[in-house]
Amino acid sequence: MDQFTQLEKGINDWLYGIELLPRTLAHQDFYEMNIMLNSVQQQEGKLTLIDWQFASISGSVRI
């Protein structure tokens, strides 16, 4: 319980810190099956991401 109480005391500081983070587009389902890469793309330093159904703007929380 003491650990929870300590955490609870600092929650506003954590939330304030999160608010300062930049907002960015996030894929939210990034794993190997959603990455397409062929030899030409690899030489060019490019890849293709598929399955964007869970994409969102992330990085900060609005309360």
N, C-alpha and C positions, 0 to 999 in steps of 0.2 A: 504494500500500500504506500510505503514511503517513496518508492521509485515513481509510482503513478502521480503522487502529489507533487514531486519535484518536476516531473514532465509537464503536468498541468500548469504549473506556475510560469513555465517558459513558452507556452503555446502561442501567446500573442506575439512574442518576438519571432518565433518560427513563421507564423502567418505573415507578419510584416516582411520578413526576408523573402518569402515566396512571392509576395506582391512586387518586389523589386526585380524579379527575374524577367528577361525579355520573353515576349510571347512569340511562338514560332509554330509553323505547321509540323505536325508529327504524324507519322504513318500509323503508329500504334499496333501494328501487326508485322513487325520486321523480323523475318527469319528466312532461312535459305530457300524455302519453297516459293517465296514471294520475290526472289531476286532472279532476273534473267541476265545472263552475261555470255556473249559469244566472243570468239577470238578477235574480231574486228573491234568490238567495244572494249575489250581488254587492252588492246594496243593503244586505243584512244583514251584510255582511262575513264571510260563511261560504263554505266550499267543501267538496267531498266528495272523499276519496281512495279509490281502488280498488286492487285487486291487492296484497294484504298478504302474499303467500306468502313473502316474504323478510324479514318483520318480525322484529326481535330486540331484546333488551335490550342496549344498547351504552353505551359511554362509559368502560369500564375493562376491563382485561385481568386475568384471574386466572391466575397461573402457579404 
